[in-house]
Amino acid sequence: MFSIVIPAYNEENAIDDTINRCKNIIKEYGDSKSEIIVVDDASSDSTFEKVKKTGVVALKHPHNIGYGRSLKDGILKSENDIIIITDADGTYPIESIPDLLEEYKKGYDMVVGARQGKHYHESFFKRRFRGILRFLVEFTAGRKIPDINSGLRVFGKKEIVNFFDTLCDTFSFTTSLTLAYMMKGKYVKYIPIEYEKRIGKTKVKLFKDSTRTLQFIVEAILYYNPIKIFLVFDYLLIILAVINLVIAFFTKLQIAYLIGVGSILLAILIFSLGLLSIQLKQLISRAK
């Protein structure tokens, strides 16, 4: 038995099809206790009215509060421990859910559908932003991550609720979930899925949402592995020091020599602060 949680915001053109596809999955692979929960994030169209007619569990926010908060509320409402999340816009191959469940039952803490296909990469700018965010998350986690913010996932309710305080309430929920599980040493498996063309208009604001995601990634680094931030500045300072010392060696410019030495000293200071941040994190963890 499992619960499928679907956040929805102005998805009147896609919600019926999404729910019907989920019902087919439950009919074939679930049981009488399996359920579908749709959380409407204060849609201004007929999404919620359509959801109520389908007979699934329907929740509605009084005002638009965010993708992540919708998922949290749906997860808390669920009756089962196995949680499946997917979007309401028709982009995720719901028929792949059985494959994710099969892998999850092997003992993984979370199984994620790694998106691929022509509809996933879309514009040049989206690809560049995704590349930057993926690099930062992989740098933080210290491992390769095929898809940092896929919205098709399987995980346990008992496990994820322990992370709710550190998970983002908005668009970056899945990114923060990826970081939380990776940094805590959870077993995460990725399965390739074909990303489909969305029904209706996208709600993602590329620059605004990417900036928020970047902000949250930095906050997550400071929370889970703070020395990573200090190492980034150290690398930059060491590079600056080497460049200036080389210039000073060939040109005899004293200013270049001073900048080089100063950069080395500053790098040592920043690294020391990084070590101090680790000690502080350990003290906080023990206090908790």
Secondary structure, 3 states (H helix, E strand, C coil): CCEEEEEECCCCCCHHHHHHHHHHHHHHHCCCCCEEEEEECCCCCCHHHHHHHHCCEEEECCCCCCHHHHHHHHHHHCCCCEEEECCCCCCCCHHHHHHHHHHHCCCCCEEEEEEECHHHHCCHHHHHHHHHHHHHHHHHHCCCCCCCCCCCEEEEHHHHHHHHHHCCCCCCHHHHHHHHHHHCCCCEEEEEEECCCCCCCCCCCHHHHHHHHHHHHHHHHHHHCCHHHHHHHHHHHHHHHHHHHHHHHHHCCHHHHHHHHHHHHHHHHHHHHHHHHHHHHHHHHHHC
